[in-house]
């Protein structure tokens, strides 16, 4: 029971961190799309902080520029990749959940039928 609580808390932390990262990245995407002033303190903070998360994806796609607006494929790719990573971590945590012998037998039986 205690192990399940710990795994649940771990999953909650992963989803919480993902929510923060996704919100910052979405904010970056919208600010760039709506031509926010990069000299403004808030915009500068969002670009600087979110740059930590978009950096690894910078050279994957070219950004689309339309009349001063920037459609950042990089940011969308980062959001997708971090979401996939979070799902993987949560599923990995779920594998550590204690199961009864009966439950394990049923799961293994259903996998054999596939």
C-alpha positions as CSV (number, residue, x, y, z in Angstrom):
1,X,0.0,0.0,0.0
2,X,2.8,2.4,0.9
3,X,4.7,1.6,-2.3
4,X,1.5,2.4,-4.4
5,X,1.2,5.8,-2.6
6,X,4.8,6.6,-3.4
7,X,4.3,5.7,-7.1
8,X,1.2,7.8,-7.2
9,X,3.0,10.8,-5.7
10,X,5.8,10.3,-8.2
11,X,3.3,10.3,-11.1
12,X,1.7,13.4,-9.7
13,X,5.0,15.2,-9.6
14,X,5.8,14.2,-13.2
15,X,2.4,15.5,-14.4
16,X,2.8,18.7,-12.4
17,X,6.2,19.4,-13.9
18,X,4.9,18.7,-17.4
19,X,2.0,21.1,-16.9
20,X,4.4,23.9,-15.9
21,X,6.7,23.2,-18.9
22,X,3.8,22.9,-21.3
23,X,2.3,26.2,-20.0
24,X,5.6,28.1,-20.4
25,X,6.1,26.6,-23.9
26,X,2.5,27.5,-24.9
27,X,3.0,31.0,-23.6
28,X,6.2,31.3,-25.7
29,X,4.4,30.0,-28.8
30,X,1.6,32.5,-28.4
31,X,3.9,35.5,-27.6
32,X,6.0,34.8,-30.7
33,X,2.9,34.3,-32.8
34,X,1.3,37.6,-31.7
35,X,4.6,39.5,-32.1
36,X,5.1,40.3,-28.4
37,X,7.8,42.9,-27.7
38,X,11.0,40.9,-26.8
39,X,12.2,43.9,-24.9
40,X,9.4,43.7,-22.3
41,X,10.5,42.2,-19.0
42,X,7.8,39.5,-19.0
43,X,8.4,38.5,-22.6
44,X,12.1,38.4,-22.1
45,X,11.7,36.2,-19.0
46,X,9.3,33.8,-20.8
47,X,11.7,33.5,-23.8
48,X,14.8,33.0,-21.6
49,X,13.1,30.4,-19.4
50,X,11.4,28.5,-22.2
51,X,14.7,28.6,-24.2
52,X,16.0,26.0,-21.8
53,X,13.4,23.6,-23.1
54,X,13.3,24.5,-26.8
55,X,17.1,24.6,-27.1
56,X,17.6,20.9,-28.0
57,X,15.1,21.2,-30.8
58,X,16.3,24.5,-32.4
59,X,17.7,23.1,-35.6
60,X,15.0,20.5,-36.3
61,X,12.6,22.7,-38.2
62,X,12.7,26.2,-39.6
63,X,10.3,28.7,-38.1
64,X,7.6,30.2,-40.3
65,X,7.6,34.0,-40.5
66,X,4.5,35.8,-41.6
67,X,4.4,39.6,-41.5
68,X,6.4,39.7,-38.2
69,X,4.7,36.8,-36.6
70,X,6.7,33.7,-35.9
71,X,5.1,30.2,-36.0
72,X,7.6,28.2,-34.0
73,X,7.5,24.5,-35.0
74,X,10.4,24.1,-32.6
75,X,8.2,24.9,-29.6
76,X,5.4,22.6,-30.8
77,X,7.9,19.8,-31.2
78,X,9.3,20.4,-27.7
79,X,5.8,20.3,-26.3
80,X,5.2,16.9,-28.0
81,X,8.5,15.4,-27.0
82,X,8.2,16.4,-23.3
83,X,4.6,15.0,-23.2
84,X,5.8,11.7,-24.6
85,X,8.7,11.6,-22.1
86,X,6.2,12.3,-19.2
87,X,4.0,9.4,-20.4
88,X,7.0,7.1,-20.5
89,X,8.1,8.1,-17.0
90,X,4.6,7.6,-15.6
91,X,4.2,4.2,-17.3
92,X,7.6,3.2,-15.9
93,X,6.5,4.2,-12.4
94,X,3.3,2.2,-12.9
95,X,5.4,-0.9,-13.6
96,X,6.7,-0.6,-10.1
97,X,3.2,-1.0,-8.6
98,X,2.8,-4.1,-6.5
99,X,0.5,-6.7,-8.1
100,X,-1.1,-9.8,-6.7
101,X,-0.3,-13.2,-8.3
102,X,-3.8,-13.5,-9.6
103,X,-3.6,-10.1,-11.3
104,X,-0.2,-10.9,-12.8
105,X,-1.6,-14.2,-14.1
106,X,-4.6,-12.5,-15.7
107,X,-2.5,-9.8,-17.4
108,X,0.0,-12.4,-18.7
109,X,-2.9,-14.5,-20.0
110,X,-4.4,-11.6,-21.8
111,X,-1.0,-10.7,-23.4
112,X,-0.6,-14.3,-24.7
113,X,-3.9,-13.9,-26.6
114,X,-2.7,-10.9,-28.6
